[in-house]
């Protein structure tokens, strides 16, 4: 007998219809490693950035989380290349082009 599902719980299993075999299961999922484990994070984003992520992900046919992960990987790669020589004029020009947070 299967009872009614409880909200937030997985669907119940009818134990009378299960089949048990003596053979081992061949198609086991791969074991968890640092390469295939995803760590959940929560960040607060401005609405316009969140909308851009959603629109861009849909246009590219990917999930928003995959797009953000790809963008973070690109950012990490460029961030790790900080030790390259640049001119002081380029640095000052870049700093002067940044708009203050409270500017309209």
C-alpha positions as CSV (number, residue, x, y, z in Angstrom):
1,X,0.0,0.0,0.0
2,X,1.4,3.4,-1.0
3,X,0.5,6.4,1.2
4,X,-0.1,9.9,-0.2
5,X,3.1,11.8,-0.8
6,X,4.2,14.4,1.8
7,X,5.1,17.8,0.5
8,X,8.9,18.2,0.2
9,X,9.5,14.4,0.4
10,X,10.4,12.0,-2.4
11,X,7.7,9.9,-3.9
12,X,7.1,6.8,-1.9
13,X,8.2,3.4,-3.2
14,X,5.9,0.4,-3.5
15,X,8.1,-2.2,-1.8
16,X,6.0,-5.0,-3.2
17,X,7.0,-4.2,-6.8
18,X,10.8,-4.1,-6.2
19,X,12.9,-6.7,-7.9
20,X,16.1,-7.9,-6.2
21,X,18.9,-9.5,-8.2
22,X,21.9,-11.5,-7.2
23,X,24.1,-9.8,-9.9
24,X,26.2,-6.8,-9.0
25,X,25.2,-3.4,-10.3
26,X,27.4,-2.5,-13.3
27,X,26.5,1.1,-13.9
28,X,27.5,2.8,-10.7
29,X,27.9,6.6,-10.7
30,X,31.5,7.8,-10.5
31,X,32.9,8.4,-7.1
32,X,32.9,11.9,-5.8
33,X,36.2,13.7,-6.5
34,X,37.3,17.3,-6.3
35,X,36.7,17.6,-10.1
36,X,33.1,16.5,-10.1
37,X,31.8,17.9,-6.8
38,X,29.9,21.2,-7.0
39,X,29.8,23.5,-3.9
40,X,26.7,25.6,-3.5
41,X,27.3,29.3,-3.0
42,X,24.9,32.2,-2.5
43,X,25.7,35.7,-3.7
44,X,23.6,38.8,-3.9
45,X,23.6,40.4,-7.4
46,X,22.2,43.6,-8.7
47,X,18.9,43.0,-10.6
48,X,20.3,44.1,-13.9
49,X,23.3,41.7,-13.7
50,X,20.9,38.9,-12.7
51,X,18.7,39.7,-15.7
52,X,21.7,39.8,-18.0
53,X,22.8,36.4,-16.8
54,X,19.4,34.9,-17.4
55,X,19.0,36.4,-20.9
56,X,22.6,35.5,-21.9
57,X,22.3,32.0,-20.6
58,X,19.0,31.5,-22.5
59,X,20.4,32.9,-25.7
60,X,23.4,30.6,-25.5
61,X,21.2,27.6,-24.6
62,X,22.9,26.9,-21.2
63,X,21.8,27.0,-17.6
64,X,22.5,30.3,-15.8
65,X,24.7,28.4,-13.2
66,X,26.8,27.0,-16.1
67,X,27.2,30.4,-17.6
68,X,28.3,31.9,-14.2
69,X,30.7,29.0,-13.7
70,X,32.3,29.6,-17.1
71,X,32.5,33.3,-16.5
72,X,34.2,32.7,-13.1
73,X,36.7,30.4,-14.8
74,X,37.5,33.1,-17.4
75,X,37.8,35.6,-14.6
76,X,40.1,33.4,-12.6
77,X,42.4,32.8,-15.7
78,X,42.7,36.5,-16.3
79,X,43.1,37.3,-12.6
80,X,46.0,34.9,-12.4
81,X,47.8,36.8,-15.1
82,X,48.1,40.0,-13.0
83,X,51.9,39.7,-12.8
84,X,52.5,41.1,-16.3
85,X,54.2,44.4,-16.8
86,X,52.0,47.5,-17.6
87,X,52.8,51.1,-17.9
88,X,51.9,53.5,-15.1
89,X,50.0,55.6,-17.7
90,X,47.7,52.6,-18.5
91,X,47.1,52.0,-14.8
92,X,46.2,55.7,-14.1
93,X,44.0,55.8,-17.2
94,X,42.1,52.6,-16.0
95,X,41.7,54.0,-12.5
96,X,40.3,57.3,-13.8
97,X,37.8,55.6,-16.1
98,X,36.1,53.8,-13.1
99,X,32.9,55.4,-12.2
100,X,32.2,55.9,-8.4
101,X,29.5,53.6,-7.0
102,X,27.1,56.4,-6.1
103,X,27.5,58.2,-9.4
104,X,24.4,58.3,-11.6
